[in-house]
Amino acid sequence: MKKKDLANKLSEEFDLTKVGSQKIIDFIFKAITRAAQSKDPYHHANFGKFVVVEREQRVIHNVNTGELIQLPKKKLLRFVPSRRLNKSLNSKTKRRNK
């Protein structure tokens, strides 16, 4: 699903303009981004949470040149789905296989 698709669904569901619904989506993602930048996890009940994790500095091997490359320490944003979301995803998969 793309942002435009989500904005269309939001505008249809709540009788908003498409521009208004896109502004709401932008606001939500900017708020999540600001929370991540301040290392504050964003948690949405029954959906999941976005948390910032730090990957330590490490050395990797370039298979093409044989050179060892040192990767710096960096921060990553991870999504951790809730148990309820995982359960709903897995239950639907099982039904499709039958």
C-alpha positions in Angstrom: 0.0 0.0 0.0 1.3 3.4 -0.9 0.7 6.7 0.9 -1.8 7.8 -1.7 -3.8 4.6 -1.2 -3.9 5.1 2.6 -4.9 8.7 2.1 -7.8 7.7 -0.2 -9.0 5.1 2.4 -8.7 7.7 5.2 -10.6 10.3 3.2 -13.4 7.9 2.3 -13.8 6.6 5.9 -13.9 10.0 7.6 -15.2 12.3 4.9 -12.0 14.2 4.6 -10.4 15.8 1.6 -7.5 13.8 0.1 -5.1 16.7 0.9 -6.3 16.8 4.5 -5.9 13.1 4.9 -2.3 13.3 3.4 -1.5 16.0 6.0 -2.7 13.8 8.8 -0.6 10.9 7.5 2.5 13.2 7.2 1.9 14.5 10.8 1.7 11.0 12.2 4.9 9.9 10.6 6.7 13.1 11.5 5.7 12.5 15.1 7.0 8.9 15.0 10.2 10.2 13.5 10.6 12.8 16.2 10.0 10.2 18.9 12.7 8.0 17.3 15.2 10.8 17.1 14.7 11.4 20.8 15.1 7.6 21.5 11.5 7.4 22.7 9.8 4.3 21.4 6.4 4.7 19.7 3.9 2.1 20.9 0.5 1.5 19.3 -1.6 -1.1 21.2 -2.6 -4.1 19.2 -0.3 -3.1 16.3 3.3 -2.9 17.5 6.1 -0.5 18.4 8.9 1.3 16.7 12.1 1.2 18.7 15.6 2.6 18.1 18.4 0.0 18.4 22.1 0.6 18.1 24.2 -1.6 15.9 27.8 -1.9 17.2 30.8 -1.2 15.0 31.8 -4.3 13.1 34.2 -5.6 10.4 32.9 -7.3 7.3 34.6 -9.1 4.4 34.2 -7.8 0.8 33.8 -11.0 -1.2 34.8 -9.3 -4.5 38.1 -7.7 -3.4 38.9 -9.8 -0.3 39.3 -6.5 1.7 38.2 -6.1 5.3 35.8 -3.2 5.7 35.1 -1.6 9.1 31.5 -0.4 9.4 30.8 2.3 11.9 28.3 2.1 14.8 24.8 3.2 13.7 21.2 3.5 14.9 18.4 1.6 13.3 14.6 1.9 13.6 13.0 -1.5 14.2 9.4 -2.4 14.1 8.3 -5.0 16.7 4.8 -6.3 15.9 2.4 -7.0 18.7 1.4 -10.5 19.7 -2.2 -9.8 18.5 -0.9 -8.6 15.0 1.3 -11.7 14.7 -1.5 -13.9 15.7 -3.9 -12.4 13.1 -1.3 -12.6 10.4 -0.5 -16.2 11.1 -4.2 -17.3 11.4 -5.0 -15.8 8.0 -2.1 -17.6 6.4 -3.3 -20.9 7.8 -6.8 -20.4 6.4 -5.4 -19.7 2.9 -3.4 -22.9 2.9 -6.5 -25.1 3.6 
